[in-house]
């Protein structure tokens, strides 16, 4: 009986967490030919959001931000998501270690 109640409670918790994640604003970032498209992403300050990153290039790419403590390496053709906690207004830089000369971008929280 206890295990059944635990299973039901866990199921409800996971369902509510998924529902909250589905309500989260999602922004798309394309990585192609060593560049981020768009280079600047504007997000609402104080709001949790998801960044969907897709690598359309022929080689590996990386989304990395030291300020935001986020890092994601993507093989060619892969799409992944990162969730960001609410940010204070400001500009936050990110880069691609595989393409340091061209792979530069920023998130602007307004």
N, C-alpha and C positions, 0 to 999 in steps of 0.2 A: 504494500500500500504506500509506504513512504517513497519507494522508488518511482511509483506511478505519479505521485504528486510532484516529485522532483522533476520528472520528465515533462510533465505538463507546464510547470513553472518555467523551466528552461526554454521550452518551446515558445511560450508567450513572450519571454524576454528577448529571444532571438527575433521573433516576428516584429516586435516593437522597435528593436534596433534597426532592422532592415527597413521598416517604414520610415524611420527618421532619416536614414541615409538616402532614401529615394527622394525625400523632400529637399535635399541639399542642392544648392546651385552647382552646376557642372560647367567647367570651362575647358575648351579643347586646345591642345598645343601639338603642333605637327613638327617633327624633326625630319629634315630632308636636306641632303647635300651639305651637311655640316652647319645648318642654320635652323633657328627656331622660327616658326611661323604661327602666330604673330610674335614679334620680338617683345612686345609689351602687352601684358594682360591686365585689364582693370577689373578689380574685384571689390565687393562692398566691404568696408572696414567693419569689424565687429561681428562678422558672420562666418560660420564654418562653411567650407566649400570643398569641392572635389576638382582636381585637375586631371583630365584624361590626356595622357601623353602617348602619341603614336609615332613610331619610327618608320618612315617610308624610304629611308636611304638604303644603300647597298651594304653598309657596314654597321657595326655597333655604334651606339650613341649613349650619352649619359645626361641626365638632368641632375644637376647638383646645385645646392644652395647652402653655403656655410652659415649665413644669417638665419635661415629657416631650419637648419639641421635636417635637410632632406637630400636623399641620394637615390637615384634609380637608373640602372643600366638596362638598355633595351637592345635586343638582337634585331636584325632587319625584319620588318613586317609585324613586329609585336606592338600591342597596345596595352598599357597598364594605367592604373589610377593611383593618385596620391590624395589623401585627405589632409586638409590644412585646418588648424584651429583658428578661431577668430583672431585677426591681425589688427594692430593699431594702425591708424592712417600713416602712410609712408611708402617708400620705394624699397623693394627687396630684390637684390640681384640673384640671377642664376646663370649657370654656364654648362658647357659640355667639355669635359676634360679631353675627349677624343678629338675635338675641333676647337682648340683654344683661341684661334685667330678670328673665327667667324661665329662660333657658338656662344653668343652672349644674349641675355634677355633680362627682363625685369617684370616683377609683379607690382602693380601700383594699387594699394588699398586706399579707397576714398570713402 
